[in-house]
Amino acid sequence: MNYTKKNKSYLKSRYNRLRHKTFRKKGGNKEYNLKVEHVAGFFSTCSVLLDRIIDYFNKNKVTPKTIDSKSLFDWYKTGGISNIKSVYFKDNEEIEIPYTTTINYNHEFQFNNYKLIEYNRITPFIKKYFTPSNEINDILADLKNKYKTNEKKICTLFYRGNDKSKETKLPSYDDIKIKALEIQKKDPSVTFFIQSDEKGFINEMSKAFINSFYFKDDIRTINKSNTTVNLVFNKEDTFKFSKKYLAITLFMSESKYIICNSGNCSIWIMLFRGNSDNVNQYLNGEWF
């Protein structure tokens, strides 16, 4: 991975906020429990949790018996919710993942070429630990019905901006438009779905592409800044919109085409998608 010293230092400082513990149950049982703690944005937390589960699996050759995730997703907790992970995801305990060889994944893959990810090895962990809850699936169904979508004809234009510029080089809006026009030329029937945390990106793409839409009533945006929407709005709003944003990420994963920059949000579009087919990823000044 092609990091600058600044990026490495920033990522290291964030990763050092993670503490994880494994411990043997009483009676000498060989099955271990895993505890993960991390304070950051939604998909950063998901990436670290997946990292620790796979790291545990690689070391112990078995999935953890239980996972203590009560210290995760603190930015979104409200109303006395303790284990908030269950609001977003359901664990499929019946899914067994046999160990064959070491799985190559860590949370810094957000800044890797997504075409190099071994999705066939990682997808079982996504299904086991990150299957959307019934509530999230209902939100997704409501969004599709409300906006009358047809994912088979959609090209997602996803731009995670604002403070993401502290971690990686972002494309210009024109970079995204040029790539979108290439897809439009190849597939004139395509409709563009626009998603971003930057108000300017949504406005500019909406003007550039008449055949486009976005979930205007169900997202939060801010003017370009060095912060994140999670730290601008109040916690109750953040919790409500975190559920919507997870549903929107699932929606984007179903698109026929995807144009995106690099980061945790983008890699989770791929992980839910299970592949990087028809994906145009901007990374370190290049398209992959």
N, C-alpha and C positions, 0 to 999 in steps of 0.2 A: 504494500500500500504506500502511496506516495504522499506522506504527510509532511507538512512544514514543521519546524521546531515549535512554532506557536500552537499549531493544532495538536501536536503530541502532548504538549504541556497542559493544554486545556482539557483534553480528553483524560489524561492521567489524573488530574485534580478531581474530575467528576467521578472517575472510576474508584478513586481512593475513598469516596464517601460510602462505598458499598462494603458491608461486612457480612460474611456468610459463615454458618456453622454447620457441621455435621456431627452427629453423636450417636453412639450405640445405645439401643434401648436396653432396659434392665433385663437381666437373664441371658445376656450374651447373644441376643438375636442378631443375625448377620445383616438384617435389613435396617437401614439407617433413615433417620429423619433429616430433612434439609430446612434450614432457616435462612431466609434472604431478607436483607434490609437495603433499601435504596431510596433516595429522595431526589426526584427529578420529574420530568414530564412523562406523559402517559406511555408513549412508545419507547422512550429511553428505559423506563421501568420494565416494560415487556422484554426488551432486548437483554437487559441484565438478568432477568429471571430465567429466560431461555438459556442464556450463557451458563448460569450456575447449574441448571438442571442437566445440560449436556456435559458440563465439566464433571459433575457428580457421576453421571452415567459412564463417562470414559474412564474414570478412576475406579469405580466400584463394579462396573459391568452389569449394573441393574439400575432401574429407575428408583428414586426414593420412595419409601413406603408412604410417607406423608411430607407435605411441604407447608411450613409456617410462613404465610405471606401477609400476616397481620400488620407488618411494618411497611408494606408497599402502598403506593398510590395515595400517600398522605395529602398531596395537593388537592385531592378530589373528595376527601372524606367530609361528610356533613351528616347532621342528624343522628349522631351516635353510632354510625356504622363502624363495626370493628373490622371484619374480614371483607373488605370492599371488593376484592378480586372476584368473589362469587356473583357480584352484580353484573360484571362484565363477561365472565367466562364460566363454563361448567367443566369440571374435570371428568374425563371419561375413564374411570378406573378399570373398566373392562378391557381397555386396549393394552395389550402387552407388547413391549418392544424388546425383542431379543438382541443381545449384544453379539456383533460379529467382528467389527473393527472400530477403531477410533473414529469419531465423527468430527469433522473439521468445521467448527463454528465458534465465533466469539462476538461479543457485543460491538466490536469495532468494524464488523463486516458492513455496517451502514455506509462506510466509505471504501467499499471494495466494488469491483465489477460484479454486478448482480448475475451476470451470465455464468460466472464461475462457481456459483453456490450449488452445493449438492442437495437439491431440493428433495430428491427421493429419499435421502437419509434423514432430513430434518422434518419433513411433512408429518410423519407419525407423531412427533412431539407437539406439533401445532394442533393436531387433532386431539391428542390426549389431554393437553393442558390449556389450550387456547381456543377451544370450540366456543363460539358466541353463545351467550345465555339466551333463553327464550325472549327476555325483554329486549335484548339487542336485535334479535331477529325480527321482532315485531316492529321496532323502530325502522329497521331497514325496509320492511314491507310497506310501512306507511309512507316513507320517503319515495319509494318507487311508484306508489299509487298516486301520491300528491303531485309529483312532477311528470307523471306519464312517461317513464323512461323506457328505452329499449337498448340494453347494454350491448347487444350484438352489433350495434351501429355507432357506438360511442368511442371517441378518443378522449381520454382524460388528460387535461393539462393541469398538472399538479406542481405547485411552487411553494415549498416551505422556505419562507424568507426570514426577515427580522433577525433575531439573535443567532440563527443558523450560520450567518456570515462569520461568526466568531470561530467556527469549527472547520469550515470548508469554503472554497471559492464557489460563489453562486453564479448561475448564468444570468445574462441580461434578459429583460422581457423580450427583446428582439430575437435573442437566441431561441427562445421558446417558440415565437411566432414563425420563424424560418423553418423549424423542424415540423411545426403543425401544418404549414403550407405544403411541405413535402408529402405528408400523409394525405392531405386533402387532394392533392394532384393525383396520387395513386388510387385513392378511394373517394371519389366526389360525393358519395352518399353519406359520408361520415358526419356525425354531429359532435360538437365539442362540449365536454363537461369541464367546467372550470372550478378549481378548488385551491384556496390559498389562505394563509393567515394575513396576507398583505392586501389591503383595500385597493391599492393602486394596480396590482396585478389583475384582480378581478375586473376592475373598470376598463383597463386597457385591452384585455382579451375579449371582453364583451363587445367592445367597439370594433375590434379587428375582425371578429368572426360573428356574422349575423346568425349563422346556424349554431348557436351556442346557448348554454343555460348554466345556472348554478343554483344551489339550494339557498336562496337568498334569505329565507326566514329561519334557517336552521344552522347557521354558522356564525362565528364571531371573527371579525377582522379588525386590524388596527392600521394606522398609517405606518409606513416603514420606520422601524425603530430597532434598538439593540436589546429589546426585551421580548417576552413571550406573552401571548394573550392570557395564559394561565395566571400570570402575576398582575394583570391589569384589572380583570373582572373579579367580582366577589365569589366566594367559595361555593355558594349555592348554585350560581350560574355556571361555574366551572364544572361542578358535578353533573349538572343536567346536560351541558354541551359536550362533556367527555363521552357520554353514552351516544350522543348523536354523531360525534366525530368517529367513534369506533365503527358505527354503522356505515358512515360515509366511506371509511377506509375499505370496508368490505365491499361496498358498492364499486369503488374505484378498481378493486382487484378483479372485478368481473368484466371490465371494459375490454373491447376488442383491441384497442391500442392504448398505450400509456406513454406520456412524456413527463419526465420528472427530473428534479435534481436529486442529490444524494443526502441521506440522513435516515434517522430511525423511522420516521413516518413512511418514507419511500420503501425501505426494505421490508416493512410489514405489509405493504401492498403486495410485494412479491411473495412473502411467506404465506399469506392467505391465498394468493393466486396459485402457488405451488410451482411456478415457473417464471421465466422472464421472456416468454414469447411475445413478439410485437411490442417490446418495451424499448424506449429510447431514454437512456440514463445519462445525465450530465455529471461528470466527475473530473475534478481537477483540470477544467478547461477543455475537456474532450467529451465527445458523445460515444456511448457504448450501446 
